[in-house]
Amino acid sequence: MTAMMRGGAVRVVLLGALGAAVAVGGCASGSGNGPSGKALANGESCGSIKQQLNRLDAKGVPSSVQAEASGKKLSGQQKADADLYNRLLNDYLGARCHV
């Protein structure tokens, strides 16, 4: 193989690697528009949903979700927080933000 042919092959390999990195980076950006992901509501992004989930996690809402699932009664605010947590989690997973 001549030096010019090897240089061309190296360029093709580098362009392929760059293309793969861009594709993976797009998935990791959390755009929420994966191949089978649903679109997010206006103003929502994977990042904003993740922030809301983290805030609810810090408040201990997952334990309320579990309590509700096991049939325990929740206060009005606990139920509202649990419902919001479930909606956000469904949106996050449905938009394939976790991928």
Buried (B, 14 or more C-beta within 10 A) or exposed (E): EEEEEEEEEEEEEEEEEEEEEEEEEEEEEBBBBBEEBBEBEEEBBBEEBBEBBEEBEEEEBBEBBEBBEEEEEBEEEBEEBBBBBBEBBEBBBBBBBEB
